[in-house]
Amino acid sequence: MKSIRNPVLPGYHPDPSILRVGEDYYIATSTFEWFPGVQIHHSNDLVHWELLTYPLTRQSQLNMIGNMNSGGVWAPCLTYDNGLYYLVFTDVKSRKGAFKDTHNYVVVAQCIEGPWSEPIYLNSSGFDPSLFHEDDGTKWLVNMIWDHRIGNNSFAGIALQQFSMEEKRLVGPIKNIFKGTHLGLTEAPHLYKKNGYYYLMTAEGGTGYDHAITVARSKSIDGPYEVDPSNPILISRPGNVLQKAGHGSLVETQTGEWYIAHLCARPVKEDKCILGRETAIQKCYWTEDGWLRIEGGTEPRVSVPAPNMKQVSFPPTTNVDHFNTQTFNKHWNSLRRPFQEEWVSLTERPGYLRIKGQESMSSTHYQSLVARRLECFHVEVETSIDYSPENFQQMAGLIVYYDTEDYVYLRVTYHEEKGNCIGIITSKYGYYDELLDEDIPLPDNSICYLRAIIDRQWLQLSYSLDGTNWMEIGSEIDISHLSDEDAEYIRFTGTFVGICAQDLSGQRKHADFDYFRYEESE
């Protein structure tokens, strides 16, 4: 029998919302400050998945300029009803301290690949919104409630309110239907209906190593909700390959089998997860007394029986982007803003990606960075750069990036005495450093090849002047700080590899990249 191999979406793909429409399965995941907003993967068998589309592709739908690290798009929920796809999501503007500015929206589309509508504002009372479609056609929004007051439970419960598509707003009374269990930190609500019961699935315990999934049920949508006597239904234990199991979403196959997509993570060193929070799938069943159970117990498994259907694989994707198209490969992302000619172009120099330098790696506004997720523990990344900086405030190159606080950057720049040179910049916990005693001078030829080899928490950088003979720069670098766990304040994304340019002088000096190779060896 064919098996589902977890994680099904390796690398930074958290907070999965799974949906079946006919024979097609979709998973929507959080993208936080990365643009476009919300990744949707597609499968026909729950085994093989491919990145299909992004619903939030326009700045009019999602303006994240200035959003702090790990702000932006939290916990999307993808649903379908009567010919329309619905996507609800939170745009988090601030999250540090007592207050959280969490604005919830819904967009709709007749086709999963769009075009998706302009957003309809819902509320701002908390994050993790989810839409439930009742049998009678009414629609209900649930989201967690954030309470900023001293002495109160910040995770104050789950709000329920009716949504009117005709009026394009929430209507009617708001009710707190569930205040959680002893596990605490109640969030990520999803409603389901089966055999006369409304089932409320939530995440509890926080999104770290105590993460879990709780289920409660009621005969009425607005409660009261009875907690599963065996709560939680899914939780990681010490020794599990998949840690942080939680934030789940249910789907029923066309053959009547049940599965749950959930968040997980795999540490590489001292509980640090450089790939970020990933997506896994577990098989479920219903007990005779109407409670949901994970097949095999409450702990997440790497190998799970696949559903009883024909297996469908996708053609392999190319590992090299030669930048010879007029549209961006769907694996590319930018920070907080869309790809626009004012800062990045595939056409100004055909066959090259031109990046125009703007703000620094510390900026939450206008970084010129193009990157993709790191989705494997063993990866080789390579690029070629044509660049002629004219002052030390201009730099470009290959970056391994978590956020504005933590990154490793192999960059080409200019030095008054050496001319063009290459060196390594790092930021760890927000502290800037240069790893070489002196930058290495480069010949007048402006072409330089850059390479990064990642082996779990270790990174080795190198460069070449001809693309054949490679010279290592410095020793191996420990990149375990590129993880959720290594920050002073909690964060939620994952490691990216990419290319970028900065021009702190404001002249927007450009760098041209001939190709980008991403090769996994695991």
N, C-alpha and C positions, 0 to 999 in steps of 0.2 A: 504494500500500500504506500502511495506517495505521502510524504510528510511535509508539513510546514516547518521551515527552519527559521528559528528566531535569532536575532530580531529580523522581521520581514522588511523593515525600513531602517537599515543601519545608519549610524550617524545622527546628527541633530534633526530629529523628527518627533517632537514631543506632542502630548495632549491629543491623541488620535480620536477622530470622530469618524466612525465607519458607517457606510450606507450601501444598500443594494437596491438597484433599480433594474428589474428584469434579470438578466444574466450578468450584469456588470456590477462590480464592487468598486467603491471609492473610499479612500481615506484622506481626510483633511487634517493638516497638522499646523501647529503654531509656527510663526515665522519671526515674531518679536520685531526688532528694529531693521530686519533685512527686507529688501524690496526685490520683486513684487511680493504682495501680501498673500499668505495662505498657500501652501503647497497641496495639490490634490493628486494623489497616486491612483492608478487604475489596475484592476486585476479581473480575470474571469474565473479564477480558481482558488483565491486566497493564498496561493503559493508563490506565484510570479507576479511581481509588481513593477510598474514603470511610472515615472513622473509624467503626468498628463498635462497639467495646466495650472495657472494661477488666476483666481478670480479678481484680485485687487491689483490692477495693472496701471491705474491712472492716479495721479496725485489728487484729483477731485474726489476719489474714493478713499484715499488714505494718505494724509499729509503727516509725515513723521519727523519733519525737520525740527531738530532740537529735542526729540524724545531721548530720555536717558537710556543707558545701557539696559538691556532686557526689558525695556518698555515696548511700546508698539502693540503688535497683534498677539493677543493671548487667546488660547483655547477656543478655536472656531468650532461651530457645530453645523454639520451639513445634513440637510433633510430634503425630502421630496414629497410633493403633494399635488395631485390634480394637474400634472403637466408642468409644474414649476419646481426648480431647485431653489432651496433657501439656504443661505449661509449667514449665520449670526456670529459676531466676533466682538472682542473688546479692543479698543485702542487706548493703551495705558499711557497717559501723559506724565504722571509722576507716581512713584511707588515707594520712595524712601521716607521713613518717618511715620508719624501717626496717620497722615492722610494718604489716600490713594485716589487719583483722578482717573476714573475708569469709565470711558464712554462706550456704550454698547450700540451696535448698529446691525441692520440686516440688509443684505443685497440679494437679488433674485435673478434667475436666468431660465430661459426655456431649454437651453442646451448646456451641458456641463462645461463645455469649452467656451461658453460665452456667446455673445457679449453679456457681461454682468451689469446690473443696473447701478445707478448712483445709490449711495447708502441712505437708508431710512434710519433716523435717530430713534433709539428706544429709551434708554435710561442711563443713569450713571451711579446707581446705588451699590454696585459691586461688580465683580468680574465673572468670567466663565458662563456667559449666557447660553441657553439651549432652548430650541423651539420644539414644541410637541403639537402634533396635528391630531385633534380629536376626531372620532368617527363621524360626528355630526357637522364637521367642517370648521368648527371653532379652532383657534390656535392659541397656545399658551406659552408664555415665556417664563423660564425659571433662571435665576442667577443667584450666586451667593451674595450675602449682604455684608458690607464692610462697616464695622463700628470703630470709630477712631477714639472713643472716650476712654480715659484712664479707668481701670477697674472693671471694664466690660470685656466680654469675649469678642475679639476683633472679627472672628469668623462667626457672625451673629445668626446665621441660619440661611435658609433657602427661600427666596421671594418668588411668589407665583402671581402672574397678572396676565390678563387676556390681551392678545394682539389682534388688531383689526387691520387686515390688508387693505380693505376698502378705504379706511380713514388714514392708513399709513402711520399708525401710532398705537401705543398701548392704551387700553381703555379699562374702566372698571376698577374695583378695589384691589389693593395689594395685600397679600397675606403671607406671613412667614409660616411655611408648612412643615419645616423640619429644622430642628436646632442641633442635630448631630448626635454623636455618641461620645463615650469617654475617650475615644481616639483623638478627637478634637480636630481643628483646622479643616472644617467641613467645606468642601468646594466641589467644582466640576459636576454639577447636577445634570442628569439626563432622565427623562420620563419615558416609560414604556407601558403598554397596556396588554394584558394577557389574561384570558379566562376570568374576566370580571374584576381583576385587580389592576390598580395603577402601581407600577414599580418605580421607585426613585433610587437611582444609582448615583452615589457620590464618591469623591475621593476624600480620604481623611489621613491624618497623621503627618501632613506636610509632604512636600514633593521630594524629600530626601530619602534617607535610608529607613524611615519608619512609614513610608507611603503605603497606602492600602486602599482597597475598594470595599465600600459598605453598600448594602442593599436594604431598603425598607419598602413596605407595601401598605396600600390602603384601598378600601372600596370606593373612596371618593377622591377626586383629584386634589382637593384642598386639605386632605388629611382627616383625622390624625393618621400618622404613618407608624406602623409597627416594624421595629428593627428585626432583621433576620437573627434568630437565636444563635446561629453559628457565626455571626459577624466576627471578623471580616471574611469575605469570600475569597479574596486574593491578597497575599502579602509575601514579600521576600523574606527569607531567613538567612542567617550567616551560612556561607558556603554555596548559595545559589549563584549560578553564572549570571542570571538576570537579576539585578538588584533594583531597588526603588519601584517595584511593581505597583501601579496604581493608575488613577485617572483613566477609567475604562469606558468603553462604548460597545453596545450589543448589536449583533446582526443575525438574522435568520436566513439560512440558505434557501434556495428554491426547492430543495429536497427535505426541508424541515429540520435541518441540523442548526445548532446554535454555536456562535463563536463570540469571543470578546477581544477587541483590540485594546491594548493598554500600553501605557508608558513604562519604560524600563531603562536601565543603564548598565554598563559594564566597566568596572574600575580597572585601571592599569597599574596603579601604584597608590598605596595608602588611601584607598577609597576614592581616588581622583579619576574622573571619567572624562578624558580629553575629547571623546566623540560626542559628548553631550547626552541628552536623554533621547532614547530611541523608541521605536514602536515594535511591539510583539503581539502575537495572536495566540489565544488559548481556546481549546474546545470546551464547551459547556453542556450542561443538561439540566432539566428541571426535575425536582423530586416530586413524589406523589402528593406531598402536601403543599406544592407550589412555590418552592424556593429554588433559586438559581445556584448551581454548583459548578466548580471548575473540574473538568475530568482529570482524575489523578490526584486531587487534593488542592490545598489552598496556595501552594507555591508554584511560581511560574516555571515552565519547562521550555527547553531549547527546541526539542523535537515534539511536534504535535501532529496527530492524525489529520490528514487533509480531508476536506469534504468529499462526498461520493459524487464526483462529477469529472468530466473530461479535463485533463490538465492542458493548459495553454501557456506556452512560453513566448516571450518577446524576443525579437532579434537583438543580438548584442549591439551595444552602442560603441561608437568610436572613442578611443582614448585620447585622440589628438584633435584639438580645435585649431584649424589653420586660418581662421578669421576670414574666410573667403565667401561669406554670405552677407546679406544685408540685414539680417535679423540675428539676435543673440540666441545662442544655444540655451535651452530651457534650464540647464543646470547652473547658469550664471546668475548671481545676485549682486545687488549693490546695497549700500548703507543708506536707509532712510529716504531715498528718492529714486525716481525712475531713471533708466538710461536715456539721456538726452544729448543731442549734438553739442550742446554748449560745453559738455565736459568729457564726452566719450563718443567715438565714431568708428564705424566699420566701413565707411565709404570715403573718407577724406584721403586715405591712402589704401587703395584696394589691396586686399590680401594681408592687411595689418589691422590690429586693434590700436587705435590712437587714443591715449588717455591724456587729458589736459590737467596739469597739476593745479590743485587748489589748496584746501586747508590741511592741517596736520592730522596725524593719526589719533590725536586727542580730541578731535572735533566731533560733536554730535550734530553738525549741520551739513557741511558741504565737503565731505571726503570724496576723492576721486579713486575709488577702489572697486575692482571687479573680482569676485571670488566665488568659489563653490565649496560645498560642504566636504569635510573630511569624513569618509564613510567606511574607513578600514584602518586597522592598526598598523598596517605595513603598506606604505604608499611612496611612490617616487613621482616627483613633480618637476617639470622642466619648462623653461621658456627661453626665448631669445628677445633681447631688447636693443633697439636702435635709439640712442639717446645722447644728446650733447648738452649737458647742463652748463650753465655759465656762471653760477655762483653757489655758495654752500647752502643756500636756502632752497635750492632745487634738488630733488632726489626722486628716484623711481626704481622699481625692482620687484622682487618676489617676496611675498609676505605670508607668514603663518599667523593667523589672527583669531583671537577670541573676542576681545572688545577693546575699547579705548585704553583700558588699564593693562591689558596683557597681550603681547604679541612678540614675534621675532621677525626681523625685517632685513633681508639681504638686499642692500640698496646701492645704486650707483649715484655718485654726487660729484661735486667739484671742490677742489681745494686750491687755495691761492698759490701754493708752492708746488703742488703735485699735479695740478690739472685734474682731469677725470680720474676718479678712484672708486674703489669698491670696499665696503665694510659692512659690519653687522650692527644694527640697532636693536635693542630689546627694551621692552617695558614689562616690569614685573611688579604687580600690586600698584601700578601707577608710577613707579620709579624708573626714570630713563637711564640707560647705560649704553656704552659702546664696547663691544666685546674684544675688539682687536686693540693692541697697543698703538698701532698706526694703521690707517687705511692703506690698501694696496693700490699703487698707481696702475692705471690702465694705459695702453698705447693710444695713439691718436685715433685709430679706428674706433668708431662709435658703437660697433656691434659687440655685444657681450652675451654669453649664454649663462643662465643661472639654474641651479638645481638644488632641490631639497629632498632628502631621503628621511622618511619618518619610520621608526621602528618602535612602536608603542610610545613610551614617554621620551624617546631619544630622537633628536634631530641632528642630521649632519648636512651642512651646507657646502656647496662647491660652486666653482665657476669655470668657464672655458672661453678661450678666444677664437676657437675654430669649431666648436660643437662636437669635437672628438676627444681631445685631450683635456681631462678634467683635473682641477686642482682643488683639494679640500681647503676650506677656510675655517681655521680654528678647530677646536675639538668638538665632540658631541655636546649638544645642549639639552638639558633636561627641560621638557616642555609640559611637565605635569601641572604647572600653574595655569595652563590653558584649559581650565575646567571650572565647573560650577563651584566645586568645594573649596577652591583655593583663594576665594575673595573674602574681604572683610564683611561685605554685605551680600546677601544671597543673590544669585543670578541664574539664568535659565537657558542659555543658548548652547553653543558648541564650537569646535574649532573649524575654521575655514582656511583654505589655501587659495592664494590669488595673486593678482598683480595690481600695482597702484602707482600713482605719481603724486608728488606734492610740490607746490611752489609757494613758499611762504613769503616771497617777495611780491606776489600778486600779479606776476606777468603771465601766468598760466602756460608755462613752458611744457610742451607735450613730449611724451615718450611713445614710441611705436613698438608694439609687440608682434612678432612674426607668427608665433604659435604658442600653444599651451598644451603640455602633455600631462595627463593624470593617469598613473598606472598603479593598480592595486596588485599586491603579490600574496594575498591571503584568500 
